[in-house]
Amino acid sequence: SDAVSTVGRSVGEFVEEAANRHWIEGSEGDTKMPGAYCTKFPALGEPRVYLSAYTGSYQHVSTLAHELGHAFHNWVMRDMPLSETRYPMNLAETASIFFETVVGDQLLQLATTPQERMRYGWYDSESAVAFLLNIPARFDFECSLYEARSNGHVLTPADLRSLMHTAWKGRYGDTLVEMDEMFWATKLHFHITDIQFY
């Protein structure tokens, strides 16, 4: 909450309230699937954050900040009519990436050794790769999927693997040792049926 309090007192107070009211679930468990997400309970006007197993690592701190950004977005809309709380994914990711950035910048400022600064800087570099290559490759895959479907094609798993391979290759060129052709099967965003995610 200290990092996001630099943005505004109410932002930090929300994070403290989420923690105090147990709106964040990050315990370990053998049957928990890896990942993280935020959801809202409109009738209660409360968000919830789920993490598969929070360990306090930099990656988990960043993921928690990301999901708390989503939660804060839901929180500030809690009194709006439900019909006015739907928004496109690019807007949804704005609050979450903002929280992630604020927390990352704070951790970088608090780093006491060159190794810590290098680790945080490296994570920033990985984020740049995600924004400049990985997410555009996902967009390319999704566009090719929707185009094929609108042309009446029934896609087989082999077709989907091929589309995924083409999307990775189109953005990464020859820089990857292996293309994850099954990414389409494991990424939840591709299975949200009411919207085109990317």
Long-range contacts (C-beta under 8 A, 24 or more apart in sequence): 2-106, 3-65, 3-102, 3-103, 3-105, 3-106, 3-107, 4-65, 4-68, 4-72, 4-99, 4-102, 4-103, 6-102, 6-106, 7-102, 11-72, 14-71, 14-72, 14-75, 15-68, 15-72, 18-47, 18-49, 18-68, 18-71, 21-46, 23-47, 23-48, 23-49, 23-71, 24-48, 24-49, 24-51, 24-64, 24-68, 25-49, 25-50, 25-51, 26-50, 26-51, 26-52, 26-53, 26-54, 26-60, 26-64, 27-53, 27-54, 28-53, 29-53, 35-188, 36-63, 36-64, 36-66, 36-67, 37-67, 37-188, 38-67, 38-68, 38-70, 38-71, 38-74, 38-96, 40-71, 40-74, 42-78, 42-82, 42-85, 45-75, 45-78, 45-79, 46-75, 46-78, 47-71, 47-72, 47-74, 47-75, 58-107, 58-119, 58-120, 58-123, 59-123, 61-103, 61-107, 62-100, 62-103, 62-104, 62-123, 65-99, 65-100, 65-102, 65-103, 65-104, 66-96, 66-97, 66-99, 66-100, 67-96, 68-99, 69-95, 69-96, 69-97, 69-98, 69-99, 69-100, 70-95, 70-96, 72-99, 88-195, 89-195, 89-197, 89-198, 100-127, 133-171, 133-172, 134-171, 135-198, 136-171, 137-167, 137-168, 137-170, 137-171, 137-172, 138-167, 138-183, 138-187, 138-189, 138-190, 138-197, 138-198, 139-198, 140-166, 140-167, 140-170, 140-171, 141-166, 141-167, 141-183, 141-184, 141-190, 142-190, 142-196, 142-197, 142-198, 145-184, 145-190, 146-196, 157-185, 160-184, 160-185
